[in-house]
């Protein structure tokens, strides 16, 4: 269970969000500029809110009232952004191993192999990020984020460089893996099909506020109608 | 050729460069990674020697390290000799005087590393020290080279601070710049030419090394 109440000002943009995500897979849907990435950065702990708290499974990760801000790396949270941000001077395998340096070498190597297999990137292990396509880089970034076995996974449109079929395949494989490892996931997207595709809890983010939370057919009813109107108009 | 002055100059420049790089890397990393508003003051202080006349800095250090201040008396009691007019004093003065030449290229190099990479490392639990060793130094190695070479050359050529703080003691504080000043003052232009040739060779050689290292391989600059 992920609970949060956050307030943050970024220039003219004002984010004021309250939410409780109880589903294992939650999709935050909203147009560009709605504050999706800002919300994920606050949940991940990369940025601090002006006021508010983030609680995951009963543990306070951030709480401005109590001056709590759990250190990154101790929040058991991973974030995969649209930009893969792979370390350019390291091989794919070294990138994936970066967050699991504390493991013994044999365990580390096994975990890297497991992650490479999960994202179907085993043949890329020794390549440098500069030699990868956009889709391959995003898959490796996902593998790197999963390697430390997070309990909370935050995805910021991480499959935008994959075509629809490849994206669907990786999402379905990922969902099986996440269920097996009991990882709660929050995926933000501006693409309604991502939200419709999964039987997820959907939160609609609009101008820095969460307008609705609920099952996809209910939460996205208005968006569905908009798409249908557009198609019938064409 | 005064080999003693050359050896002393090279020893001073090498020691200053090594110590200053060790000190500058964490300072530059703090300036880039830190969030405190006081870091602006830290960066300003490390840049101050760039705009301060060397004789002024030398005078401050002479007073600070001399018997007039408690700090100077404390250092003298600790070391058994005053830092002013000694090789150790020159090293301290050179570190302060050359600080901008080490800190500024490193700050620029570290700041040029994509913030998304730093965020990714932080999310994976990397400490600031690990970020420095695994991201900043490998990705900004040209800035590290530039910082090292500029510090070395600046120390080789420094005059005002050395004269104020160290005087002209052969084997202890007489560097090539002081030697050149003496040679010109004595109208020994032949010897001065030789000293200038050595200083010029060091400077040009080091700068060529930096620019050759910074050229993209296998093509012209885009």
Boltz contact constraints between the chains, C-beta under 6 A:
constraints:
  - contact:
      token1: [A, 46]
      token2: [B, 119]
      max_distance: 6.0
  - contact:
      token1: [A, 72]
      token2: [B, 122]
      max_distance: 6.0
  - contact:
      token1: [A, 72]
      token2: [B, 123]
      max_distance: 6.0
  - contact:
      token1: [A, 73]
      token2: [B, 125]
      max_distance: 6.0
  - contact:
      token1: [A, 79]
      token2: [B, 123]
      max_distance: 6.0
  - contact:
      token1: [A, 83]
      token2: [B, 116]
      max_distance: 6.0
  - contact:
      token1: [A, 85]
      token2: [B, 116]
      max_distance: 6.0
  - contact:
      token1: [A, 85]
      token2: [B, 117]
      max_distance: 6.0
  - contact:
      token1: [A, 85]
      token2: [B, 120]
      max_distance: 6.0
  - contact:
      token1: [A, 89]
      token2: [B, 138]
      max_distance: 6.0
  - contact:
      token1: [A, 98]
      token2: [B, 124]
      max_distance: 6.0
  - contact:
      token1: [A, 99]
      token2: [B, 124]
      max_distance: 6.0
